[in-house]
Amino acid sequence: MKKILYIFVLFLWTIPSGFAQLKLNTFEQAEQLSKANPKPIVVFTHTNWCKYCKIMENTTFKDSTIIAALNEYFYFISFDAETKRDIVFNDHTFKFQPNGTNTGIHDLAIVLATSDNQVVYPSLTILDKEKIIIFQQHSLISAKALLLILDKVQ
């Protein structure tokens, strides 16, 4: 009986650390939360069809040290560049711009993910507490590399 109780307690103790989840925010939520508790905002701009975006979602953003750092020191936004809803952020309304049958790009993705006049996925953009872009990288980023970036920005 003691052995079963010990195993049960051990199981309950390990569950929280094994299921740490990244707190996701919308632009509107991050802006509202920033008023009471200013923090930098990390925006991961991606699409559903981008294979490198999926790799980053399933590796970098599943890393427990990345999750802990983002949850504690930043507001994290996972942004689909092809979302069709209007987004009000930093006193501006950003809209989806169709460019074909059921295709297009969001204005905010253009602002956050453009490199050399071309939108690139995946893109990671960090905004400071005043919502000014202080970092952009347009490529797959490993957990180790992202941790170094987050440490410098904090």
FISE-663473 format. One record per residue (C-alpha): residue number from 1; residue in three letters; x, y, z. Coordinates in pm, 1 decimal. Example, Ala and Ser with C-alpha at 12.3 -4.5 7.8 and 13.67 -1.06 7.14 Angstrom:
2
+-----+------+----------+----------+----------+
:  nr : rest :     east :    north :       up :
+-----+------+----------+----------+----------+
:   1 :  ALA :   1230.0 :   -450.0 :    780.0 :
:   2 :  SER :   1367.0 :   -106.0 :    714.0 :
+-----+------+----------+----------+----------+
END
This chain:
154
+-----+------+----------+----------+----------+
:  nr : rest :     east :    north :       up :
+-----+------+----------+----------+----------+
:   1 :  MET :      0.0 :      0.0 :      0.0 :
:   2 :  LYS :    286.4 :    240.5 :     83.0 :
:   3 :  LYS :    446.4 :    165.4 :   -250.2 :
:   4 :  ILE :    126.2 :    250.5 :   -440.7 :
:   5 :  LEU :     86.7 :    574.5 :   -244.6 :
:   6 :  TYR :    450.8 :    665.7 :   -312.5 :
:   7 :  ILE :    409.3 :    603.1 :   -686.3 :
:   8 :  PHE :     87.8 :    807.4 :   -691.5 :
:   9 :  VAL :    252.3 :   1103.1 :   -513.3 :
:  10 :  LEU :    554.4 :   1083.2 :   -743.8 :
:  11 :  PHE :    322.6 :   1078.1 :  -1045.3 :
:  12 :  LEU :    133.2 :   1388.3 :   -924.1 :
:  13 :  TRP :    459.5 :   1568.9 :   -853.2 :
:  14 :  THR :    596.8 :   1512.5 :  -1204.1 :
:  15 :  ILE :    283.1 :   1609.5 :  -1397.4 :
:  16 :  PRO :    315.3 :   1991.5 :  -1369.2 :
:  17 :  SER :    674.1 :   2001.1 :  -1491.1 :
:  18 :  GLY :    599.1 :   1772.7 :  -1785.1 :
:  19 :  PHE :    309.0 :   1979.5 :  -1914.1 :
:  20 :  ALA :    434.8 :   2336.7 :  -1899.4 :
:  21 :  GLN :    245.7 :   2535.0 :  -2158.8 :
:  22 :  LEU :    332.8 :   2850.0 :  -2341.1 :
:  23 :  LYS :     93.8 :   3134.4 :  -2257.2 :
:  24 :  LEU :    -42.3 :   3263.4 :  -2585.8 :
:  25 :  ASN :   -176.6 :   3615.7 :  -2621.2 :
:  26 :  THR :   -347.0 :   3809.9 :  -2895.3 :
:  27 :  PHE :   -210.9 :   4151.5 :  -2989.1 :
:  28 :  GLU :   -499.9 :   4312.0 :  -2805.4 :
:  29 :  GLN :   -440.0 :   4104.2 :  -2490.1 :
:  30 :  ALA :    -66.2 :   4175.8 :  -2488.4 :
:  31 :  GLU :   -130.5 :   4546.5 :  -2527.8 :
:  32 :  GLN :   -384.8 :   4545.7 :  -2244.4 :
:  33 :  LEU :   -162.4 :   4338.3 :  -2011.7 :
:  34 :  SER :    129.7 :   4569.4 :  -2092.6 :
:  35 :  LYS :    -52.7 :   4865.0 :  -1942.8 :
:  36 :  ALA :    -46.1 :   4711.7 :  -1593.4 :
:  37 :  ASN :    276.5 :   4512.4 :  -1628.7 :
:  38 :  PRO :    503.6 :   4633.2 :  -1911.7 :
:  39 :  LYS :    708.9 :   4356.5 :  -2075.7 :
:  40 :  PRO :    858.2 :   4309.8 :  -2420.6 :
:  41 :  ILE :    636.1 :   4132.4 :  -2674.3 :
:  42 :  VAL :    763.7 :   3836.1 :  -2875.8 :
:  43 :  VAL :    575.2 :   3773.1 :  -3200.9 :
:  44 :  PHE :    617.2 :   3448.2 :  -3393.2 :
:  45 :  THR :    481.6 :   3510.6 :  -3744.3 :
:  46 :  HIS :    398.5 :   3193.2 :  -3934.2 :
:  47 :  THR :    155.1 :   3030.3 :  -4176.0 :
:  48 :  ASN :    -22.5 :   2693.5 :  -4170.7 :
:  49 :  TRP :    161.3 :   2571.7 :  -4482.4 :
:  50 :  CYS :    518.0 :   2664.3 :  -4375.7 :
:  51 :  LYS :    711.5 :   2349.1 :  -4284.0 :
:  52 :  TYR :    988.9 :   2541.7 :  -4104.7 :
:  53 :  CYS :    724.4 :   2719.7 :  -3897.4 :
:  54 :  LYS :    583.8 :   2381.2 :  -3792.1 :
:  55 :  ILE :    931.7 :   2256.8 :  -3701.3 :
:  56 :  MET :    986.1 :   2563.0 :  -3483.9 :
:  57 :  GLU :    643.4 :   2523.9 :  -3320.7 :
:  58 :  ASN :    715.4 :   2158.9 :  -3239.6 :
:  59 :  THR :   1072.8 :   2200.6 :  -3117.6 :
:  60 :  THR :   1175.2 :   2551.2 :  -3011.6 :
:  61 :  PHE :    841.7 :   2646.6 :  -2855.7 :
:  62 :  LYS :    806.5 :   2309.6 :  -2679.9 :
:  63 :  ASP :   1138.4 :   2351.3 :  -2495.7 :
:  64 :  SER :   1074.6 :   2393.8 :  -2121.5 :
:  65 :  THR :   1340.5 :   2665.9 :  -2075.9 :
:  66 :  ILE :   1194.4 :   2867.7 :  -2365.9 :
:  67 :  ILE :    842.8 :   2826.0 :  -2225.3 :
:  68 :  ALA :    956.7 :   2939.4 :  -1879.5 :
:  69 :  ALA :   1143.6 :   3244.7 :  -2014.1 :
:  70 :  LEU :    863.2 :   3354.1 :  -2246.7 :
:  71 :  ASN :    594.6 :   3306.7 :  -1981.7 :
:  72 :  GLU :    781.5 :   3501.4 :  -1716.5 :
:  73 :  TYR :    955.7 :   3787.1 :  -1896.8 :
:  74 :  PHE :    757.6 :   3842.8 :  -2218.8 :
:  75 :  TYR :    413.7 :   3844.3 :  -2376.0 :
:  76 :  PHE :    413.0 :   3583.1 :  -2652.6 :
:  77 :  ILE :    198.7 :   3604.7 :  -2964.7 :
:  78 :  SER :    176.1 :   3327.1 :  -3221.2 :
:  79 :  PHE :     54.0 :   3511.0 :  -3530.3 :
:  80 :  ASP :    -81.5 :   3342.3 :  -3843.2 :
:  81 :  ALA :      9.3 :   3580.6 :  -4126.2 :
:  82 :  GLU :   -299.2 :   3474.9 :  -4318.7 :
:  83 :  THR :   -554.3 :   3545.0 :  -4046.4 :
:  84 :  LYS :   -851.3 :   3735.0 :  -4182.5 :
:  85 :  ARG :   -966.2 :   3922.3 :  -3873.0 :
:  86 :  ASP :   -886.2 :   4288.7 :  -3818.3 :
:  87 :  ILE :   -630.5 :   4352.1 :  -3543.2 :
:  88 :  VAL :   -617.7 :   4673.9 :  -3346.7 :
:  89 :  PHE :   -267.2 :   4724.3 :  -3209.5 :
:  90 :  ASN :    -70.3 :   5032.2 :  -3108.8 :
:  91 :  ASP :   -359.1 :   5263.9 :  -3204.8 :
:  92 :  HIS :   -376.8 :   5126.2 :  -3559.5 :
:  93 :  THR :   -615.2 :   4881.9 :  -3728.8 :
:  94 :  PHE :   -441.4 :   4618.8 :  -3940.5 :
:  95 :  LYS :   -642.4 :   4426.4 :  -4200.6 :
:  96 :  PHE :   -616.1 :   4117.1 :  -4416.9 :
:  97 :  GLN :   -523.4 :   4200.2 :  -4776.9 :
:  98 :  PRO :   -653.4 :   3940.3 :  -5024.5 :
:  99 :  ASN :   -431.2 :   3878.0 :  -5326.0 :
: 100 :  GLY :   -618.7 :   3598.3 :  -5498.7 :
: 101 :  THR :   -891.2 :   3340.4 :  -5448.8 :
: 102 :  ASN :   -888.6 :   3262.1 :  -5076.6 :
: 103 :  THR :   -528.2 :   3382.0 :  -5040.5 :
: 104 :  GLY :   -367.8 :   3692.4 :  -4901.5 :
: 105 :  ILE :   -160.2 :   3836.0 :  -4622.2 :
: 106 :  HIS :   -232.0 :   4042.1 :  -4315.8 :
: 107 :  ASP :   -100.0 :   4400.1 :  -4300.4 :
: 108 :  LEU :     57.0 :   4328.1 :  -3961.9 :
: 109 :  ALA :    250.6 :   4033.1 :  -4107.4 :
: 110 :  ILE :    397.0 :   4267.2 :  -4366.5 :
: 111 :  VAL :    513.6 :   4500.1 :  -4089.8 :
: 112 :  LEU :    658.2 :   4222.5 :  -3872.3 :
: 113 :  ALA :    795.1 :   3969.0 :  -4121.6 :
: 114 :  THR :    940.8 :   4165.2 :  -4412.1 :
: 115 :  SER :   1307.2 :   4124.2 :  -4498.0 :
: 116 :  ASP :   1456.0 :   4280.9 :  -4811.6 :
: 117 :  ASN :   1108.0 :   4373.7 :  -4936.8 :
: 118 :  GLN :    986.8 :   4014.3 :  -4906.9 :
: 119 :  VAL :    774.6 :   3853.9 :  -4633.4 :
: 120 :  VAL :    964.5 :   3560.6 :  -4484.2 :
: 121 :  TYR :    836.2 :   3274.6 :  -4266.0 :
: 122 :  PRO :    900.2 :   3190.6 :  -3991.6 :
: 123 :  SER :    979.6 :   3530.7 :  -3846.8 :
: 124 :  LEU :   1046.8 :   3623.3 :  -3487.8 :
: 125 :  THR :   1001.2 :   3986.7 :  -3389.3 :
: 126 :  ILE :   1059.4 :   4133.9 :  -3045.2 :
: 127 :  LEU :    898.0 :   4463.4 :  -2951.1 :
: 128 :  ASP :   1018.0 :   4660.8 :  -2650.7 :
: 129 :  LYS :    785.2 :   4795.8 :  -2382.2 :
: 130 :  GLU :    703.1 :   5093.4 :  -2607.4 :
: 131 :  LYS :    613.7 :   4853.6 :  -2894.0 :
: 132 :  ILE :    917.9 :   4943.6 :  -3102.8 :
: 133 :  ILE :   1085.7 :   4661.7 :  -3296.6 :
: 134 :  ILE :   1418.5 :   4583.1 :  -3129.5 :
: 135 :  PHE :   1488.0 :   4245.1 :  -3289.6 :
: 136 :  GLN :   1386.8 :   4053.4 :  -3602.6 :
: 137 :  GLN :   1502.7 :   3722.6 :  -3740.4 :
: 138 :  HIS :   1357.5 :   3556.0 :  -4045.4 :
: 139 :  SER :   1446.1 :   3187.7 :  -4020.6 :
: 140 :  LEU :   1409.4 :   2879.7 :  -3808.6 :
: 141 :  ILE :   1559.5 :   2946.1 :  -3463.7 :
: 142 :  SER :   1667.7 :   2666.2 :  -3231.4 :
: 143 :  ALA :   1576.8 :   2671.4 :  -2863.4 :
: 144 :  LYS :   1940.6 :   2729.3 :  -2770.5 :
: 145 :  ALA :   1973.2 :   3028.6 :  -3005.6 :
: 146 :  LEU :   1638.7 :   3174.4 :  -2896.0 :
: 147 :  LEU :   1737.4 :   3148.5 :  -2530.3 :
: 148 :  LEU :   2050.4 :   3354.7 :  -2601.6 :
: 149 :  ILE :   1839.3 :   3615.4 :  -2784.1 :
: 150 :  LEU :   1583.5 :   3633.8 :  -2502.9 :
: 151 :  ASP :   1858.7 :   3670.7 :  -2241.4 :
: 152 :  LYS :   2004.4 :   3970.9 :  -2426.7 :
: 153 :  VAL :   1667.1 :   4140.5 :  -2474.7 :
: 154 :  GLN :   1533.8 :   4092.3 :  -2122.8 :
+-----+------+----------+----------+----------+
END
